[in-house]
Amino acid sequence: MGKTADQYRKVILNCRSIFEKKGKDYGTAWRVLRVSSLTDQLFIKAQRIRTIQETGENKVGESVEGEFIAIVNYCVMGLVQLDLGTASEEMSMEEAMRRYDEKTEESFQLMEMKNHDYGEAWRDMRISSLTDLIMMKILRTKQIEDNQGKTLISEGIDANYLDMLNYAVFALIKIGEGEDC
C-alpha cells in the first residue's frame, strides 16, 4: 500500500497547486457558497465526466482529468464550509491552504483505513465505476441536504464528501497510470 500512499499524495499535491493558483486568481470567493451549492457544482462536474465517458465526445475541450481535480477541490471546499458555514467575507489564502491540508490529510487517513479493509479493490474498478460512485454519493448528499442534514441510519454529508474526494483521487491515479477515462 506504500505505492498507493505515494500516488495519493502526488495527486493531492497537484490538486493543491491548482487550488492555490485559483485562489491567487479569485481569492476565496467560494466562502459565500452554501454546501448545497457546492454539491450542485459536484453534480455538474460528475455529470460532465459521465457524458464524456458515455458519448466519447468532449466539445468544450476541458479534460476529464481536470474535472476530477475540480471534484477533489470542491469536496475540500464543501468540507471547510461544513465546518465554518457560509461567510460574506473571504478568508486569507494562508488559512484556506491550512484548511486544505487539514481536509486532505483527513481524507488520506480515511483512505488508508478503508484501503486496508477493502484490499485496494478500487484498483480493479473502471474509472467509469468510480464516476458512478461519485454520482451516487452526490445524489445521497442532495437527499441528506433536502432532509436538513438529518439521517436515520446513514453517514452524514461530510462522510459523503470524503468518499467522493477519495474516489476522484483514485480516478486520477488510474488516469496517471494510463487507463482510459
KEDRENPA-867631 format. One line per field, with one value per residue: residue number from 1; residue in one letter; y, z, x of N, C-alpha, C in turn. Coordinates in nm, 4 decimals. Atoms other than C-alpha are relative to their C-alpha. Layout:
# residues N
pos NUM,...
code A,...
n.py Y,...
n.pz Z,...
n.px X,...
ca.py Y,...
ca.pz Z,...
ca.px X,...
c.py Y,...
c.pz Z,...
c.px X,...
# end
This chain:
# residues 181
pos 1,2,3,4,5,6,7,8,9,10,11,12,13,14,15,16,17,18,19,20,21,22,23,24,25,26,27,28,29,30,31,32,33,34,35,36,37,38,39,40,41,42,43,44,45,46,47,48,49,50,51,52,53,54,55,56,57,58,59,60,61,62,63,64,65,66,67,68,69,70,71,72,73,74,75,76,77,78,79,80,81,82,83,84,85,86,87,88,89,90,91,92,93,94,95,96,97,98,99,100,101,102,103,104,105,106,107,108,109,110,111,112,113,114,115,116,117,118,119,120,121,122,123,124,125,126,127,128,129,130,131,132,133,134,135,136,137,138,139,140,141,142,143,144,145,146,147,148,149,150,151,152,153,154,155,156,157,158,159,160,161,162,163,164,165,166,167,168,169,170,171,172,173,174,175,176,177,178,179,180,181
code M,G,K,T,A,D,Q,Y,R,K,V,I,L,N,C,R,S,I,F,E,K,K,G,K,D,Y,G,T,A,W,R,V,L,R,V,S,S,L,T,D,Q,L,F,I,K,A,Q,R,I,R,T,I,Q,E,T,G,E,N,K,V,G,E,S,V,E,G,E,F,I,A,I,V,N,Y,C,V,M,G,L,V,Q,L,D,L,G,T,A,S,E,E,M,S,M,E,E,A,M,R,R,Y,D,E,K,T,E,E,S,F,Q,L,M,E,M,K,N,H,D,Y,G,E,A,W,R,D,M,R,I,S,S,L,T,D,L,I,M,M,K,I,L,R,T,K,Q,I,E,D,N,Q,G,K,T,L,I,S,E,G,I,D,A,N,Y,L,D,M,L,N,Y,A,V,F,A,L,I,K,I,G,E,G,E,D,C
n.py -0.1209,-0.1152,-0.0581,-0.0778,-0.1200,-0.0916,-0.0494,-0.0843,-0.1279,-0.0704,-0.0542,-0.1088,-0.1150,-0.0625,-0.0650,-0.1118,-0.1038,-0.0643,-0.0715,-0.1181,-0.0930,-0.0597,-0.0904,-0.1247,-0.0674,-0.0322,-0.0100,0.1068,-0.0385,0.1180,-0.0018,-0.0432,0.1092,0.0963,0.1371,0.0530,-0.0519,0.0781,0.1314,-0.0163,-0.0112,0.1373,0.0683,-0.0458,0.0583,0.1449,0.0224,-0.0257,0.1153,0.1144,-0.0224,0.0249,0.1443,0.0706,-0.0403,-0.0064,-0.1342,-0.1065,-0.1186,-0.1173,0.0106,0.0189,0.1432,0.0767,-0.0100,-0.1286,0.0068,0.0756,-0.0918,-0.0918,0.0732,0.0011,-0.1332,-0.0361,0.0764,-0.0691,-0.1203,0.0425,0.0403,-0.1238,-0.0678,0.0748,-0.0394,-0.1426,-0.0641,-0.0993,-0.1278,-0.1076,-0.0463,0.1021,0.0300,-0.0168,0.1180,0.0812,0.0789,0.0942,0.1076,0.0803,0.0839,0.0959,0.1065,0.0719,0.0843,0.1061,0.0975,0.0786,0.0922,0.0983,0.0954,0.0839,0.0876,0.1057,0.0958,0.0746,0.0774,0.1195,0.0901,0.0413,0.0627,-0.0757,0.0464,-0.1054,0.0190,0.0878,-0.0659,-0.0901,-0.1413,-0.0284,0.0420,-0.1024,-0.1120,0.0352,-0.0066,-0.1423,-0.0458,0.0537,-0.0738,-0.1329,0.0120,0.0229,-0.1259,-0.0888,0.0457,-0.0389,-0.1448,-0.0228,0.0406,-0.0913,0.0643,0.1076,0.1372,0.0974,0.1036,-0.0204,-0.0973,-0.1352,-0.0650,-0.0006,0.1316,0.0103,-0.0848,0.0689,0.1126,-0.0530,-0.0462,0.1170,0.0621,-0.0841,0.0246,0.1315,-0.0184,-0.0734,0.0954,0.0907,-0.0790,-0.0158,0.1280,0.0194,0.0611,-0.0853,-0.0526
n.pz 0.0000,0.0071,0.1336,-0.0005,-0.0808,0.0797,0.1115,-0.0583,-0.0399,0.1227,0.0559,-0.0870,0.0228,0.1251,-0.0259,-0.0906,0.0801,0.0791,-0.0978,-0.0425,0.1139,0.0183,-0.1139,0.0314,0.1029,-0.0410,-0.1442,-0.0576,0.0239,-0.0236,-0.1381,-0.0014,0.0474,-0.0932,0.0274,0.1072,0.1272,0.0307,0.0430,0.1382,0.0830,0.0127,0.0923,0.1359,0.0400,0.0175,0.1162,0.1198,0.0168,0.0414,0.1381,0.0850,-0.0022,0.0745,0.1411,0.0601,0.0554,-0.0921,0.0849,-0.0699,0.0059,-0.1326,-0.0162,-0.1063,-0.1133,-0.0632,-0.0710,-0.1242,-0.0879,-0.0512,-0.1009,-0.1223,-0.0595,-0.0489,-0.1229,-0.1075,-0.0309,-0.0709,-0.1356,-0.0734,-0.0230,-0.1043,-0.1281,-0.0298,0.0518,0.1044,-0.0516,0.0982,0.0163,0.0372,-0.0967,0.0596,0.0725,-0.0949,-0.0751,0.0939,0.0278,-0.1231,-0.0062,0.1110,-0.0460,-0.1070,0.0568,0.0843,-0.0907,-0.0529,0.1053,0.0151,-0.1117,0.0279,0.1117,-0.0480,-0.0788,0.0899,0.0911,-0.0754,-0.0155,0.1303,0.0784,0.1228,0.1029,0.0999,0.1095,0.0990,0.0496,0.1150,-0.0328,0.0138,-0.1243,-0.1002,0.0336,-0.0454,-0.1466,-0.0341,0.0300,-0.1029,-0.1241,0.0187,-0.0152,-0.1426,-0.0696,0.0290,-0.0796,-0.1391,-0.0061,0.0070,-0.1312,-0.0964,-0.0632,-0.0905,0.0515,-0.0983,-0.0210,0.0956,-0.0272,0.0345,0.1199,-0.0023,0.0408,0.1445,0.0632,-0.0117,0.0940,0.1367,0.0163,0.0175,0.1303,0.1029,-0.0048,0.0623,0.1455,0.0456,-0.0024,0.1148,0.1201,-0.0009,0.0393,0.1408,0.0262,0.0713,-0.0816
n.px 0.0816,-0.0877,0.0140,0.1234,-0.0216,-0.0826,0.0811,0.1050,-0.0600,-0.0381,0.1245,0.0449,-0.0886,0.0426,0.1289,-0.0296,-0.0645,0.1060,0.0820,-0.0747,-0.0069,0.1333,0.0166,-0.0717,0.0799,0.1367,0.0172,0.0830,0.1394,0.0834,0.0507,0.1400,0.0854,0.0584,-0.0433,0.0849,-0.0519,-0.1201,0.0488,0.0454,-0.1206,-0.0507,0.0902,-0.0317,-0.1286,0.0159,0.0871,-0.0803,-0.0890,0.0821,0.0419,-0.1169,-0.0256,0.1043,0.0081,-0.1322,-0.0188,-0.0343,0.0093,-0.0513,-0.1446,-0.0595,-0.0253,0.0649,-0.0923,0.0261,0.1280,-0.0231,-0.0725,0.1011,0.0779,-0.0809,-0.0055,0.1331,0.0236,-0.0713,0.0781,0.1197,-0.0369,-0.0286,0.1279,0.0712,-0.0592,0.0071,0.1198,-0.0266,-0.0476,0.0048,-0.1375,-0.0966,-0.1045,-0.1322,-0.0466,-0.0774,0.0982,0.0621,-0.0955,-0.0105,0.1201,-0.0129,-0.0906,0.0695,0.1057,-0.0576,-0.0629,0.1125,0.0426,-0.1080,0.0096,0.1169,-0.0362,-0.0892,0.0787,0.0891,-0.0833,-0.0407,0.1141,0.0521,-0.1050,-0.0229,0.0936,0.0168,-0.0969,0.0623,0.1210,-0.0110,0.0187,0.1435,0.0658,-0.0313,0.0886,0.1346,0.0016,0.0041,0.1358,0.0887,-0.0262,0.0580,0.1454,0.0247,-0.0251,0.1130,0.1134,-0.0263,0.0196,0.1444,0.0517,-0.0624,-0.1148,0.0411,0.0002,0.0450,-0.0997,-0.1085,-0.1052,0.0394,-0.0513,-0.1462,-0.0487,0.0202,-0.1015,-0.1291,0.0003,-0.0103,-0.1371,-0.0861,0.0278,-0.0608,-0.1447,-0.0238,0.0135,-0.1187,-0.1122,0.0172,-0.0292,-0.1456,-0.0587,0.0284,0.1308,0.0933,0.1105
ca.py 0.0000,0.2271,0.2767,0.3954,0.6374,0.7881,0.8140,0.9609,1.2303,1.3166,1.3612,1.5757,1.7949,1.8569,1.9345,2.1599,2.3501,2.4200,2.5190,2.7614,2.9135,2.9626,3.1167,3.3693,3.4469,3.4524,3.4663,3.2606,3.3842,3.0265,3.1065,3.2612,2.9298,2.7177,2.3498,2.2672,2.4908,2.3049,1.9769,2.1074,2.2028,1.8473,1.7203,1.9325,1.8064,1.4395,1.4645,1.6132,1.3321,1.0758,1.2310,1.2290,0.8682,0.7641,0.9618,0.9699,1.3372,1.6355,1.9541,2.2013,2.0735,2.0707,1.7359,1.4674,1.4756,1.8439,1.7660,1.5019,1.7592,2.0011,1.7332,1.6948,2.0700,2.1241,1.8463,2.0249,2.3485,2.1633,2.0121,2.3572,2.5053,2.2260,2.3248,2.7026,2.7714,3.0286,3.3670,3.7017,3.7662,3.5774,3.4034,3.4526,3.2216,3.1076,2.9956,2.8369,2.6388,2.5303,2.4031,2.2405,2.0459,1.9514,1.8162,1.6286,1.4709,1.3609,1.2076,1.0380,0.8791,0.7553,0.6152,0.4237,0.2652,0.1714,0.0574,-0.1810,-0.3246,-0.3421,-0.4646,-0.1909,-0.3168,0.0184,-0.0839,-0.3433,-0.0971,0.1012,0.4795,0.4848,0.2942,0.5489,0.8196,0.6355,0.6038,0.9776,1.0427,0.8147,0.9934,1.3295,1.2137,1.0810,1.4112,1.6052,1.3899,1.4497,1.8233,1.8110,1.6439,1.9369,1.7125,1.4583,1.0878,0.7855,0.5445,0.6831,0.8738,1.2479,1.4918,1.5074,1.1318,1.1515,1.4405,1.2447,0.9389,1.1471,1.3087,0.9684,0.8224,1.1206,1.0686,0.7008,0.8023,1.0460,0.7753,0.5430,0.8190,0.8797,0.5113,0.5456,0.3995,0.5385,0.7522
ca.pz 0.0000,0.0045,-0.3691,-0.3184,-0.0443,-0.2695,-0.5672,-0.3485,-0.2082,-0.5579,-0.6853,-0.3842,-0.4390,-0.7970,-0.6871,-0.4113,-0.6589,-0.8786,-0.5747,-0.4662,-0.8138,-0.8498,-0.5034,-0.6219,-0.9241,-0.7479,-0.3754,-0.1550,-0.3067,-0.2675,0.1026,0.0065,-0.1308,0.0678,0.0951,-0.1282,-0.3996,-0.3759,-0.4024,-0.7200,-0.8572,-0.7880,-0.9732,-1.2784,-1.2843,-1.2391,-1.4978,-1.7497,-1.6886,-1.7268,-2.0509,-2.1994,-2.0896,-2.2459,-2.5708,-2.6258,-2.7209,-2.5468,-2.7186,-2.4519,-2.4561,-2.0800,-1.9760,-1.7717,-1.5535,-1.4863,-1.3864,-1.1352,-0.9943,-0.9621,-0.7743,-0.5259,-0.4747,-0.4491,-0.1888,0.0152,-0.0111,0.0988,0.3995,0.5010,0.4593,0.6724,0.9488,0.9191,0.7429,0.4680,0.5060,0.3388,0.3792,0.2269,0.4369,0.3850,0.1385,0.4185,0.6203,0.3136,0.2420,0.6059,0.5947,0.2550,0.4057,0.7095,0.5000,0.2520,0.5401,0.6892,0.3539,0.3272,0.6711,0.5800,0.2510,0.4308,0.6753,0.4010,0.1677,0.4383,0.4921,0.1242,-0.0008,-0.2629,-0.4520,-0.6336,-0.8400,-1.0166,-1.0849,-1.4025,-1.3949,-1.5144,-1.1997,-0.9841,-1.1682,-1.0940,-0.7258,-0.7107,-0.8771,-0.6272,-0.3344,-0.4800,-0.5029,-0.1471,-0.0306,-0.2065,-0.0284,0.3097,0.2347,0.1395,0.4779,0.6523,0.7331,0.9267,0.8697,1.0412,0.9958,0.7300,0.7413,0.7081,0.4371,0.5498,0.5056,0.1546,0.0645,0.1935,-0.0093,-0.3263,-0.2761,-0.2425,-0.5466,-0.7522,-0.6320,-0.7296,-1.0760,-1.1077,-1.0045,-1.2691,-1.5330,-1.4325,-1.4901,-1.8430,-1.8007,-2.0409,-1.8877
ca.px 0.0000,0.3045,0.2641,-0.0914,0.0127,0.2804,0.0439,-0.2298,-0.0024,0.1250,-0.2320,-0.3223,-0.0151,-0.1288,-0.4854,-0.3497,-0.1336,-0.4369,-0.6463,-0.3739,-0.3316,-0.7068,-0.7037,-0.4482,-0.6680,-1.0065,-0.9380,-1.1661,-1.4914,-1.6212,-1.6757,-2.0116,-2.1394,-2.3782,-2.2883,-2.5838,-2.4367,-2.1067,-2.2958,-2.4586,-2.1146,-2.0001,-2.3066,-2.2222,-1.8630,-1.9582,-2.2371,-1.9933,-1.7424,-2.0174,-2.1455,-1.7959,-1.7475,-2.0773,-2.0551,-1.6810,-1.7195,-1.5651,-1.6796,-1.5653,-1.2090,-1.1509,-1.0083,-1.1775,-0.8684,-0.9332,-1.2903,-1.1753,-0.9314,-1.2235,-1.4196,-1.1332,-1.1143,-1.4907,-1.5045,-1.2391,-1.4390,-1.7506,-1.5754,-1.4484,-1.7965,-1.9435,-1.7019,-1.7347,-2.0640,-2.1007,-1.9408,-1.9816,-1.6095,-1.3208,-1.0589,-0.6894,-0.5207,-0.2906,-0.5933,-0.7531,-0.4368,-0.4073,-0.7629,-0.6993,-0.4097,-0.6188,-0.9066,-0.6868,-0.4949,-0.8286,-0.9255,-0.5858,-0.6239,-0.9728,-0.8403,-0.5672,-0.8144,-1.0622,-0.7864,-0.6672,-1.0134,-1.1105,-0.7742,-0.7335,-1.0390,-1.0565,-0.7535,-0.9710,-1.2507,-1.3090,-1.2851,-1.6466,-1.7468,-1.5660,-1.7609,-2.0856,-1.9938,-1.9259,-2.2622,-2.4375,-2.2699,-2.3774,-2.7387,-2.7224,-2.5786,-2.8542,-3.1125,-2.9483,-2.9414,-3.3092,-3.3683,-3.1931,-2.8952,-3.0976,-3.0390,-3.1883,-2.9011,-2.6706,-2.3437,-2.3632,-2.2675,-1.9047,-1.8560,-2.0007,-1.7693,-1.4684,-1.5689,-1.6184,-1.2807,-1.1164,-1.2947,-1.1770,-0.8193,-0.8420,-0.9634,-0.6731,-0.4261,-0.5698,-0.5560,-0.1934,-0.1243,-0.2560,-0.6042,-0.8623,-1.1338
c.py 0.1266,0.0704,0.0893,0.1297,0.1030,0.0602,0.0964,0.1388,0.0826,0.0645,0.1193,0.1234,0.0736,0.0752,0.1245,0.1165,0.0778,0.0823,0.1315,0.1034,0.0666,0.0963,0.1332,0.0792,0.0549,0.0284,-0.1178,0.0370,-0.1161,-0.0035,0.0446,-0.1133,-0.0837,-0.1392,-0.0589,0.0509,-0.0742,-0.1410,0.0074,0.0165,-0.1384,-0.0787,0.0367,-0.0651,-0.1496,-0.0315,0.0217,-0.1172,-0.1178,0.0132,-0.0268,-0.1485,-0.0754,0.0328,-0.0046,0.1362,0.1004,0.1289,0.1256,0.0005,-0.0122,-0.1490,-0.0624,0.0050,0.1305,0.0015,-0.0809,0.0859,0.0982,-0.0680,-0.0056,0.1360,0.0488,-0.0775,0.0647,0.1255,-0.0361,-0.0393,0.1221,0.0719,-0.0716,0.0375,0.1440,0.0669,0.1010,0.1312,0.1050,0.0560,-0.1174,-0.0282,0.0211,-0.1282,-0.0905,-0.0909,-0.1037,-0.1177,-0.0885,-0.0948,-0.1043,-0.1182,-0.0857,-0.0979,-0.1116,-0.1023,-0.0894,-0.1027,-0.1087,-0.1063,-0.0945,-0.0995,-0.1147,-0.1054,-0.0853,-0.0874,-0.1286,-0.1010,-0.0553,-0.0595,0.0666,-0.0465,0.1026,-0.0182,-0.0887,0.0595,0.0838,0.1440,0.0358,-0.0423,0.0990,0.1240,-0.0276,0.0060,0.1449,0.0536,-0.0493,0.0765,0.1426,-0.0049,-0.0278,0.1298,0.0976,-0.0394,0.0376,0.1505,0.0341,-0.0366,0.0853,-0.0672,-0.1160,-0.1346,-0.0926,-0.0988,0.0251,0.0985,0.1370,0.0514,-0.0060,-0.1329,-0.0203,0.0844,-0.0675,-0.1174,0.0488,0.0475,-0.1189,-0.0722,0.0812,-0.0169,-0.1340,0.0103,0.0704,-0.0883,-0.0903,0.0733,0.0175,-0.1260,-0.0351,-0.0657,0.1008,0.0378,-0.0632
c.pz 0.0000,-0.1334,-0.0061,0.0779,-0.0784,-0.1150,0.0491,0.0311,-0.1223,-0.0646,0.0827,-0.0179,-0.1283,0.0187,0.0864,-0.0777,-0.0820,0.0906,0.0404,-0.1127,-0.0251,0.1140,-0.0222,-0.1055,0.0546,0.1480,0.0510,-0.0105,0.0244,0.1420,0.0071,-0.0376,0.1152,-0.0385,-0.1139,-0.1374,-0.0418,-0.0449,-0.1446,-0.0958,-0.0223,-0.0998,-0.1444,-0.0501,-0.0272,-0.1214,-0.1287,-0.0265,-0.0553,-0.1454,-0.0968,-0.0057,-0.0857,-0.1490,-0.0709,-0.0591,0.1109,-0.0804,0.0660,-0.0015,0.1344,0.0281,0.1115,0.1248,0.0765,0.0781,0.1294,0.1008,0.0622,0.1067,0.1321,0.0679,0.0488,0.1274,0.1182,0.0404,0.0801,0.1439,0.0860,0.0325,0.1065,0.1385,0.0373,-0.0362,-0.1073,0.0653,-0.1088,-0.0264,-0.0379,0.1170,-0.0694,-0.0739,0.0914,0.0803,-0.0905,-0.0271,0.1232,0.0109,-0.1123,0.0454,0.1081,-0.0584,-0.0882,0.0846,0.0619,-0.1043,-0.0225,0.1097,-0.0196,-0.1109,0.0490,0.0803,-0.0909,-0.0953,0.0676,0.0041,-0.1329,-0.0914,-0.1349,-0.1171,-0.1114,-0.1183,-0.1105,-0.0579,-0.1233,0.0479,-0.0103,0.1251,0.1128,-0.0239,0.0507,0.1521,0.0481,-0.0228,0.1065,0.1313,-0.0087,0.0219,0.1452,0.0786,-0.0227,0.0830,0.1468,0.0165,-0.0033,0.1312,0.1132,0.0815,0.0911,-0.0728,0.1116,0.0350,-0.0797,0.0505,-0.0456,-0.1266,-0.0040,-0.0456,-0.1504,-0.0765,0.0046,-0.0970,-0.1443,-0.0292,-0.0278,-0.1321,-0.1134,-0.0016,-0.0644,-0.1520,-0.0555,0.0019,-0.1222,-0.1306,-0.0129,-0.0396,-0.1437,-0.0317,-0.0709,0.0896,-0.0410
c.px 0.0855,-0.0084,-0.1231,0.0189,0.0805,-0.0801,-0.1067,0.0560,0.0412,-0.1224,-0.0472,0.0881,-0.0360,-0.1316,0.0203,0.0604,-0.1042,-0.0916,0.0680,0.0088,-0.1346,-0.0301,0.0705,-0.0760,-0.1313,-0.0178,-0.0815,-0.1480,-0.0959,-0.0569,-0.1460,-0.0960,-0.0537,0.0492,-0.0824,0.0443,0.1264,-0.0384,-0.0485,0.1177,0.0618,-0.0849,0.0332,0.1281,-0.0140,-0.0864,0.0774,0.0951,-0.0780,-0.0458,0.1148,0.0319,-0.1010,0.0002,0.1342,0.0310,0.0277,0.0054,0.0565,0.1529,0.0685,0.0083,-0.0832,0.0874,-0.0234,-0.1301,0.0118,0.0772,-0.0988,-0.0857,0.0771,-0.0090,-0.1358,-0.0350,0.0706,-0.0772,-0.1243,0.0289,0.0322,-0.1310,-0.0830,0.0526,-0.0340,-0.1319,0.0373,0.0428,-0.0107,0.1391,0.0899,0.0934,0.1342,0.0386,0.0827,-0.0933,-0.0659,0.0935,0.0199,-0.1186,0.0000,0.0856,-0.0654,-0.1024,0.0575,0.0747,-0.1073,-0.0459,0.1052,-0.0078,-0.1187,0.0306,0.0869,-0.0764,-0.0893,0.0802,0.0478,-0.1135,-0.0519,0.1070,0.0255,-0.0880,-0.0181,0.0938,-0.0572,-0.1280,0.0315,-0.0175,-0.1485,-0.0777,0.0282,-0.0863,-0.1409,-0.0114,-0.0028,-0.1413,-0.0994,0.0170,-0.0561,-0.1504,-0.0377,0.0145,-0.1150,-0.1224,0.0176,-0.0202,-0.1488,-0.0691,0.0596,0.1120,-0.0334,0.0047,-0.0473,0.1115,0.1281,0.1039,-0.0472,0.0649,0.1518,0.0583,-0.0144,0.1017,0.1374,0.0083,0.0132,0.1412,0.0917,-0.0262,0.0628,0.1516,0.0326,-0.0080,0.1235,0.1253,-0.0080,0.0284,0.1522,0.0737,-0.0315,-0.1315,-0.0898,-0.1159,-0.1295
# end
